[in-house]
Amino acid sequence: MIRSAGGVCFLETLVIVQTLIRPGEYRDSVALMLIARELGALAGVIDVSVVMGTPANKAVLQRAGLLTAEADRATPNDLLIAVKAKDETTARVAIDKAQALLSQRTAPAQSAGGATRPRTMRSAMRATPEAKLAVVSVPGQYAAAQAWDALRAGLHVLLFSDHVALEDEIALKEYAREHGLLLMGPGAGTAIIDGIGLGFANAVPRGNIGIVAAAGTGLQEVSTLIAKAGSGITQGIGTGGRDVSEAVGGIMLLEGLKRLQDDPDTHVIVVVSKIPSRVVVDKIIIQCEQSNKPTVLAFMGLGIPLSTSKSRFPASDLRQAAALAVALARGESVDAARKRLIAEDRSLAIKARAERRKLNSKQRYVRGLYSGGTLCEEAMFLWQTTLGDVWSKAPLDPRLKLADSNTSQGHTAIDLGEEEFTVGRPHPMIDQTLRVRRLLQEARDASVAAIVLDVVIGYGAHPDPAAELGPAIAQAKQIAERKRRELIVIASVTGTEDDPQGLARQTDALRKAGAIGMPSNAAAAKLASWIVA
């Protein structure tokens, strides 16, 4: 039972929720995530959400037990902050902190030279007339208008925002195509343009491999695997995942592919996509045949075999895509690259047999807790091939959709970066709180044999994710040990040594905590599946 008083709800457990409404105020989505992260780190704060007061957001708050009567009256143009805390004093401290953070971010920002930074797209363009690209990261209902301003001024656009209407996406991309511009997004979380990382991106060296991707973490995984192999990239063009739907028709994937085909510095091309429509696949294949540049096609979970031609090389996963691209860029045989991967898989199988002997007969299932949607999808595809049914909130097979995304069953893979988990909360690449909770929850399940984690580092990501995940991994293994079970935790790090977090430092910390480190997400997924197969 809940008693309500204005913006405060008192629960029987004495846990309370307090609400702050800022009428007519909206903020950059990344800024909202960072505010939520700072509030969530306060002692005694149980949960926090920082969102616009849209009906969809309020529905999410209600499911999370964060919707007060006051919050329910917020309009879509109001900024809404809800804090669940152990007591009223703690909640008030969090609300006061939110007020202070918002006031800091409201003050006119100053550039390094002391001038006030522009607050609109048009003023930004007046201040930097030499700019060639604009990054748009505002709530979805405002994003299309900002993108239109940039495109009409002749700028390429990275549209980081999501929740942009489908008809707006199509219109923006058609205009961009007609005017020789790139409209990357909406929901384009990653791009690397002329060596500069945009959104969530990694420090990768320059080279002769170009990537166009309708998958943000897919682009990160392939580009960092290329870097780990000693090669580099020319461009990493992100298009947003909806680009490969039948409705959008792959407009930007095709435009990105054409640009890489025309780029004299790009010798090899990699096309990466979450599950694309067959219409888009056919268009990409036709465009590949218009160029003699070798092109690697990595379409996650497509389920339709693609043939190899003189210039077209299908890849079964992101690890193979990177390996084939590096071989082609060096003038080596793709068959030799495939053989090396087969040899690596044999070593994985031997390791899997050794790990399997540590388990008891009741431990039968794998659980994947992912921050990257493409990496989650890649794991599901690999597990489905080996293990059969894989449950998820966004499964490959609709009949395997979880009734409750907070409760796993059988083999389960969860993308904790999905909207359900991130509305008003930091993305798991920024904050590990939700993933730590779920990791400990899965550790208490006696049927779980292995848990797989992806750790994505780079620009925009958590400054030291292993510092949060490491203690949680150790605690999860201790939970199992107290029940006389062995819990296997497998982790891969998507990143490079030049990333701010440092690849080796992150990998070493995870291993010291008890995780088995793998060099790629595909290798981690395969090891887990072979342990329980």
Secondary structure, 3 states (H helix, E strand, C coil): CEEEECCEEEECCCCEEEEEEECCCCCCHHHHHHHHHHHHCCCCEEEEEEEECCHHHHHHHHHCCCCCHHHHCCCCCCEEEEEEECCHHHHHHHHHHHHHHHHHHHCCCECCCCCECCCCHHHHHHHCCCCCEEEECCCHHHHHHHHHHHHHCCCEEEECCCCCCHHHHHHHHHHHHHCCCCEECCCCCEEEECCEEEECECCCCEEEEEEEEECHHHHHHHHHHHHHCCCCEEEEEECCHHHHCCCCCCHHHHHHHHHHHHCCCCCEEEEEECCCCHHHHHHHHHHHCCCCCCEEEEECCCCCCCCCCCCEEECCCHHHHHHHHHHHHCCCCHHHHHHHHHHHHHHHHHHHHHHHCCCCCCCCEEEEEECCHHHHHHHHHHHHHHHCCCEECCCCCHHHECCCCCCCCCCEEEECCCHHHHCCCCCCCCCCHHHHHHHHHHHCCCCEEEEEEEEECCECCCCCHHHHHHHHHHHHHHHHHHCCCCCEEEEEEECCCCCCCCHHHHHHHHHHCCCEEECCHHHHHHHHHHHHC
